[in-house]
Amino acid sequence: MARQQPKRALDEYEAKRDFTTTPEPAGAESSTGDGESRFVVQEHHARSLHWDLRLEHDGVLASWAVPKGIPPDPGENHLAVHTEDHPLEYLDFHGEIPDGEYGAGTMTIWDHGTYDLHEWSDKKVTVTLHGERVRGRHALFRTRGKNWMIHRMDPPDDPDRVAPPRDVKPMFATLTDRVPEGDDWSLEMKWDGVRALVLVQGGRAQATSRNGKDITAGYPELRVLGEALGATEVLLDGELVAIDDAGHPSFQRLQRRMHVRDEAAVRRLARQVPVVYMVFDLLWLDGRTVTELTYDDRRRLLERLELAGRSWQTPAVSVGGGGAALATSEELGFEGVVAKRRSSRYEPGRRSPAWRKIKHHLRQELVVGGWLPGKGGREGRLGALLIGYYDGDELRYAGKVGTGFTADELDRLGRLLAPLARDRSPFTGTGVPRDARFVEPELVADVRFTGWTDGGRVRAPAYLGLRDDKEPREVEREG
Ligand code: MN
């Protein structure tokens, strides 16, 4: 009668690897532990970033893959997927696992140390870790199959740690027509794109628009940013920008990305119209809120993160020389400059005089309250949009925009406006054309123009695109 070979703890580990190719240790089970229990946490940039927690136990390393890392806070449990036992030699392993091998990618040692064992069963493991980065009592408990959770039982190791701010809005700049001079001001180019706050925790990036919508799915480029930041936790402020063939930021180009969320379509578009996240500030870093720090101090922290990748950058700034910066921005085809007072704190959700934007052309969002039918070549289609801005509860009529549309955009606008039709004008003020068709004031258009008339109309306006990151009620006259 054939006797079955007893299953060795490292069978699965060995079966998954080709030791002529991978630099990982072949290892051997050691039944003679020296009494000291060691652990390691490896940061593993494999197909998907995760952290591997390994605990020395019974002559091998019991292992879990933790996609979001060891939770720093008892308020948040993280998934920990149980994986095969590893040999003790793996405690020191770091390096490149070659393509084609199991777990291909880069592995670094994120933390290591010893631990005290309190409880060990098939369902629950409780330990106190003594590492350099992770200290304190943790419980691993099995939920289903290979899925476990890891829970921090002690209070956060850092008693001052605070969670990242929730539902926070970015700080906004005030429009002015003179660029401030002097060394109190930091100058940067004005990026023409979509504002986004990006929270990175456990190597995962989550993007929120300025009106609080989760726009992560629309910008897969940010996934790589999250992975590059690894265990660094940060809430970033910046602008998602599409760059045109001449190297200028192009809001028109970005329009093709702004309204798409379907995963396959986004993936295809991301190749055709790549987006770069231009990071210019941070609100929270590794458990500390930094909004009370000065702009200069925040900028130093931001630069220390060395954010420079294919799809993300920290653009340069200059101190003083406002006039020169404005001239440069025009030469390079930017919309204008933003001047930030170096001693100012970050004021979430506020349009602050400490940040000032200076534009070469007037431009702002305006609310669509109606439209005019087309004539001549545009017969049967949209001819112009009727636009306005809020002054208190009143939507003031600000004129009509009849240029700047592509044929596709006219069709799209036609489809969007049809279900919004209403009989009564939403506007106050005079001059609304007699043949106007009115709509519920729900769409926000980005409009460029040369100035305001005394009657409160935009002069020579051109349509740039629709925005879905601003509520109509927030649209006020800026200049
Ligand atoms: Mn791994």
Boltz pocket constraint, residues with backbone or C-beta under 6 A from the ligand:
constraints:
  - pocket:
      binder: B
      contacts: [[A, 44], [A, 46], [A, 50], [A, 51], [A, 52], [A, 65], [A, 103]]
      max_distance: 6.0
